């Protein structure tokens, strides 16, 4: 039985190999670029941070959705999901594969090797802290340095590439090599409709230089940069337009955003206000690379 109401674009008859759920609207940071709280998205209303479902309601709802839709992989997000530590400890046991996204400033739980942490850092210290708050970069690295020797849950850092930080990605890469970080991936900024701010590229042709910089870093730091060559190739025009026009995440991922006492299923994993034509989301191009390996990679090698 599904205990929590589901609103939005939810389809009872769909099959979803994966889902993502924000288990809290509370966060200990206030990142300037956070898509979850942008105006027009389900969690933009401040009251949503004060009213949360109980652990039991969330866990019973997710169990029922797992069984109904065949969900095998769950992405746990927030807010900051580690603010609900008991819920996460019970929740990751419900799915064969789980990923916990975190800002990295809260002590990590050792869930074992079946769970993956994705820690967010958005550039070298000055750029990251301009977005995430003074001292955040050093807090994250200090938190990771304190992990015990036997800590079994792998830690990945993910950086959102923007027009502002695209020229300094190697600085972040060099700073993380040799730390407790297992590997690094790059996602690309997902703008809202009509976004012309300092982080957004006007066109995908303009973004191409940033994609090629990640390709270069992947070749220079093999094994540490984990974006696949195929997914990066698909991000270049004209392939990226074909991918986003038939977005694979729409059919493969069930997004669940907490709206107080119910879950909202928005238009997109990134909310209701996105510009799909300029999408650079990891999940979209990662899925496309797996599903459409026959699409020409152009001049970019694997």
Secondary structure as UniProt FT lines:
FT   STRAND          5..8
FT   TURN            12..13
FT   STRAND          18..22
FT   TURN            32..33
FT   TURN            36..37
FT   TURN            39..40
FT   TURN            42..43
FT   HELIX           46..49
FT   HELIX           55..69
FT   STRAND          73..77
FT   HELIX           81..83
FT   HELIX           85..91
FT   HELIX           92..94
FT   STRAND          97..102
FT   TURN            113..114
FT   STRAND          115..120
FT   HELIX           125..132
FT   TURN            134..135
FT   HELIX           136..145
FT   TURN            149..150
FT   STRAND          154..161
FT   TURN            163..165
FT   HELIX           166..168
FT   HELIX           169..176
FT   TURN            177..178
FT   STRAND          183..188
FT   TURN            193..194
FT   TURN            198..199
FT   HELIX           204..220
FT   TURN            221..224
FT   HELIX           229..234
FT   TURN            237..238
FT   HELIX           239..245
FT   HELIX           249..252
FT   STRAND          253..258
FT   STRAND          262..265
FT   TURN            269..270
FT   HELIX           276..278
FT   HELIX           282..291
FT   TURN            293..294
FT   TURN            298..299
//
